[in-house]
Amino acid sequence: MKKSLKYKIVLAIVIIVCIMDVSFIFVNYVNYMNVNRNYTDSLAQTVANTCRLVVDGDSVTGYLDNRRRNTAYYEVWNKLIDYRNTSENVLQISVVNFRDGGGCYVYDTDLTENGAFLGDIRPYDEVQNAIKDELIACEKIEPLEYNGRSDYYIPLNSSYNIPVAYIIVGISTENVRREQLTYLGYITIIVTSITVLFGVFMIWFMQHNVLGPLNAMSKAASSYSIAILRDGKESPISRMNIRTGDELERLCESMKKMEHDIIASSSQLAIADWNSNHDSMTQLYNKRHYKEQLKELQNDCTIGVIYFDIDNLKRMNDTFGHEKGDAVILKAAEFIRRYLTEQASGFRIGGDEFVMPIRDCTEEKVQELVSTMRGDEKGNLSDVTAEFYCRLAIGGAFRKTAETLEETIKRADDEMYKNKHSVRKA
């Protein structure tokens, strides 16, 4: 089943709006996540840089060697705990040296039973084990992601610029994730509302500026053949008034011009067709059309033919001139036209000869019509003078069984001549 243009346009707009909606949400959400990631990175780096101010790399090496805590050790430890408490997103601060057996803790701000003390060694977990060699070498690594937290490993150097341990800053991602989900909800509602309004506007715009004018032109064109010039009214195309100021308006004007040209051409064609089939003087059918009709009537068995001839037309032309003769011809045509019906057609096939084929008739009807015409006074076409007068000689015949149409016409012609000579003798 064919889809309408409106359906296709609406479907295209809906698809475009959905793509825009999803794209905007995705781009905004990714940007927001990047901002949060930058914030987390910045927070961890700030905490680590602050820790570097109080944690001495050389003293860390000493603590790892003798495992003894002094007053300076506790002062640094307390400061690290204060730094951790400056933000709820900072979960833990530790100073750890990694070895083959695991991580050897120097400082740890976790004061619960899970916390580590100076010299405690914790084995590698699954995430750390994947980068064990990098940890032992104290190289710069990407944050390690855990469920609900990200651990940042920032190398701590000695006075000789040799990495001796990591400052590990644990940042919570729970709050960030909640904020991201909340932001995603807001941005989804806002962007979806905007794109829906945009889609509704586009559908209205297309309906008002494209589909409406196109439907009007389509409706006018589809009813053109029925409505044009009916009851003298204007056609639907001529009544269209599209003012969009663009190609659609120019298309409408082109259709109006095309309609005008079609009407003009149709009128010229109708006139040409009329002239090709009718005699210019009498407006009856001409000889060319008569021959065409004979081909169509060849198999008609219920056809009668009445033949006419204007008697004394040549004498009228020679005596009084062709102008008087033309007046006689017009009177003869007017006489024949009075007897034309839907079944009977009149043809002028010569200067003074006329033929009337009659379809769907009987022999009695032909004889009755011939008798009526012969008795009609209007068959006298000129004033009666002492010398002559013009009249219509009339003869008719009905097609007999096994008789050709030409033979029927010949019998009607013979009857006409009998009528002509009988009146002359009288």
N, C-alpha and C positions, 0 to 999 in steps of 0.2 A: 504494500500500500504506500502510495506516495505521501511524503510528509510536506506540510505547507511551509512556506518561507518563514512565517511567524514562528512555527514550532522550531525550525532550525536556528533562527536568530536567538530565540529565548534559550534554547539548549546551549548555544555557543556562549551567550552571556553568562549563564549559570556556571558553565565549565570554567570560563575565564575568571569569574568572581571567586569560585572555589580555589582555583590555582593561586590567585592573588592573596586570598585569605590565608591559605596554608603557608605560602611563601613569606608573607609579612610576619606571621606568627613565628615561623621557624627562624627567620633572620633576626627578629627582635629578641627571641629567646636565646639564640646563640650569642648575640652581642651581650645580653645580660649575664649569661654564664661566664663569658670572657671577662666582663667587668668584675664579677665576683671572684673569679680565679685570680685576677690581678690584685684584687683587694687582699685575698688570702696570702698570695705571694708577698705582697708588700708588708702585711702584718707580721708574717714569719721572719722576713728579712730585717724588719725594724727590731723585733725582739732579739734576734740573733746578734745584731750589731750592738744592742744595748748590753747583752751578756758579754760580748767581747771586751767591753770597758771594765768589767769587774773580774772576769776570769782570765787568769794569766796562764799562757800555754806552758811556760817553764815550770810553774808550780804544779800544774796538772801532771807533768811527767814525774815530779817528786812524789806526789800523792800516790801515783800508780806504783812507784817503786817501794815506798816504805809503809803504805796503807795506814798512815797516822793522820788523825784529824786534829787540828789546832784551832786557835781562836780565829785566825785569818780564814780558815776553811769554813767555819760556821758563819762568819760574816758574809762570805760570798754566797753560801747556801741560802741564808735568809734573804739576801737581795734577789736571788733567782726566784724564790717563792713569791716575793713581792711583785716581781715582773710578771709572773704567771697570773697573779690576781688582778692585774690591771685590766684584763679583758676576759669576758666570759667565754670567748671563742678560743682562748689559749688554754688547752687542757693540761699540758705538761711541758717542762723544760728539763732536759737531761744533757749531761756531758759524758760521752761514752767513747772508749777506745776499743776498736774491734780487732780480734785475734782469731786464731784458728778455731778455738773452742767456742767463741761467741763474743758478745759485747761485754767489756769490763767497765762498770759504771764508776764514775768519779763523783758526779752530782746527780741527784734525782729529786724533783719537786713533788713526786707522788708520796704523800705522807700516810697513805693507807698501808695495810699489810702487804699489798702487792708492790709497794715501792722498793727500790733497791738502795743499798748503802755502798759506801766506798769499798771498792774491791770486789763487789758482787759480780759474778759472771752469769749472764743470761744467754742461753743457746739461741742460735738463729731461728727465726720463724720462717714460714714458707716464703713470704715475700722477700725477706732479707737474704735468705739462702740463694735466691736466684741471682743476687748481685754480691755475693760473698767476697769475691776477689776485689771488687771496687771498694767495698767497705774497709777491707784490711789495708788497701793502699791509700785509704782516706781521700779518694777522688771526689770531685763534685758530681752529684747524682740528682736525678729528678725526684720530686716528692714521692714517697711511698703511700699508696692509697689503701686504707682499711675501711671497714664498715663504720661510717659515721665520723671518720677523722682522716686527716692527711698529715704525715710526718715529714718535716723538712730537715734535711741533713746539711748543715753548713760547717765546712772544715774549720778547725781551730788550729792556728799555727803557733809555733814557739818563737822566741826572739830571733832565731836563725831562719825564720820563715819556712820551717819544716812542719807539715801537718802532724799533729800529735793526737787529735781526737775530733769527734763531731759534736757540735752543739745541735741537739735534736729538739725541734720545736713542734709539738703536737697541736694542730689546729682543728677545732670541731667543724664538721661539715653539715651537722644536723640543722642548725639554724639557717645556714645558707641554703640548704635543700628546701626547707620550708618556705623561705623567702622566694626561692625560684618557682616553687609550685604556685604560691600566691600570685606572683607576677605573671606566671603563665596563664592563670585563670583570668586575671584582669585584662591582659593583652589580648587574650582570645575573645573576650566579650567585646572589648572596644574595637578591635580590628574587624571582627565578624559583623558588628553593627554597621561600621563604616562601609564595608564592602557590600553588605546587603542593601544599604541605602543607595550605594553607587549602582548596584545591579538593577534595582527598581527604577532609578533615574534613567539608566541606559535603555531598559525595556520601554519606558514611557517615551523617551526620546525617539527610539527606532519606530515605535508605533505611530507617533505624531508626525514625524518628519520623513519616514521611509515607507513603512508598511501601509499606513493610512492612504497616502497618495497612490501607492502601487495598487492597492485593492480598489480604489476608486477608478483608476485607469483600466484595471482588469475587468471590473464590473461593467464599465461603460463600453469597453471593446466587445465583451461577450454578448451584450444586448444590442449591439450596433445594428446588426442585420435586421432585427425585429422592429426597433424603435425609430430608425432613421426615416425622417420625413413622414412618419405615420400621423395621419390626421393634421398634417401641416405643422406639427410640433418640431421643436429642435431636437436633435439627436442627443443622447447622453454625453457623448464626447464634447460637443459644443457647449454643454452646460457645465463642464468641469471648470473649477476655479482653484487651481493649486498655486499657492504663493509661498514656496519654500526658498526661493532665491538661489537655487542650485541646479544640478543636472536634472532633478526630477521635474522642476518647473519647465526647463527647456524641453524635456521629453514630452510633457503635456502639450506645450505649444507646437511641437513637431507633430504630435498626433492630430491636433486640430487642423494643421496645414495639410497633413496627409488626407484627413477626412474631406477637406475642401477639394483637394485635387481628385480624390476618388469620385466625389459627387459630380464634379465638372466632367471628369472622364466618362462616368456612367451616363451622364446626360448626353454627351457627345456620341457615345456608343449607341445609346437608345435611339438618338436621332438618325445616326448612320444606319442602324438596323432597320428602322422604319422606312427610310428612304430606299434601302436596297430591296424591300419587299412590297412597296406600294407605288402606285402610279402617281406621279407628281401632280397631275391635273385633277383627277377624279378622287384621289385618296383611297381608291379600291386597290386590292392586291394586283400586282403586275404579272407579266407573263413569266418572268423568272421564278417567282414564288409559285405560280400555277404549275409549272413543270415539277417543282419539288413536291407539291401536294399530290400530283398524279402518282408519284412513286409510292406514297404512303397509302393511297386509296386503291391500289391495284387489287388487293385481296378483299375489298369490301363488297359484299354481295347485296347489300341493302342500300344501294346508292342510286340516286336519280340525278340527271343533268338537265339544266335548262340553258339553252343557247339563245343569245340575243345578237341582233344586228340592226344598226341604225340605217334605215332605208332612206335613200336620196341624200346622204351626207355629202357625197362628192358634188352633187348639183348645188347644194347649199353653199359649199365653199366656193365653187366656181361662180355662182350667181351673186351672192351677197358678201363674199369674203370669209376668210378663216375665223375672223372674230365672231361672226354669227354661227359658224360651224362649231367653234369651241363652246358656245353657249348651249348648243344642242347636245353636245357630248356631256356637259355638266348636268343637263336635265335628265339625260339617260341614266347617268350614275346615281342621281338623286332618286329616280324611279326604282332602280334596282335595290338601292340601300333600304327602301321602305319595306322590302320583303326579306331582308337578311335576318337570320336567326342564329341561335347557337349551333345548329346543324347545317345551316346554309351560309356559304361564303361567296363573296362576289369578286370576280377577277376581270380586269380589262386586258385582253390578250392581243388586241390590234387597234387600229385607229377607230374602227366603228364596231368592233366585236367584243362581246362580253360573255362570260360563262359563270353559271351558278351551280356548283356541285352541292348536292343535298345528301347528308348522311342519315342513316337510320330512318328511311322513309319507305313508302310503298308505291306501287304503280298508280294506284288511285289518287294518292296524295300529289304525285307529279302532275297527273292530268288535271286535277282540280286546281292546282296552283297555276298551271299554264292557262287554263280557261279564265281564271280570275284576272291574271295579268293582261290577257288579250282584251278583256272587257273593261279594263281600267282606262279612263279617259286621259290620264296622265301619260299614257303610252304615246300620245300624240305630242311630239316634241317641238313643233313649230306651228305657226299660223297656217291654216289651209288656204292655199292660193289656187288660182285657175290653172297654174302650171303644175305644181307639186307641193307636197308638204313632207316633213320628216316624221317618221314614227319608228317605234321599236318592233321589229319582226321577232316573234318568239316561237321557239320550238322546244319540246321536252321529250325525254326518254328515260325509262327505268331499266336498269341492268338486268338482262335475261340470264338464265342459267347457261353456263358454258360460253358466255359472251365476254370478250375482253372489254376493259374500260374504254379503250380507244374506239371500239365498235359502238359502244353506247353513246359516246360523244358524237360519233359520226351520224348516228340515227337522229340525235337531237338537232344536229346541224341541218340534216335533210328536212326535218320537220319545220325548222325555222325558215328554210328557203321555200317550202310549200306555202307557209303562212305569208311570206313576202310576196310571192307571185300571185297568190289568190286575191290579195287585197289590191294589187296593181290591176288585175283583170277586171275587178269589180269597179 
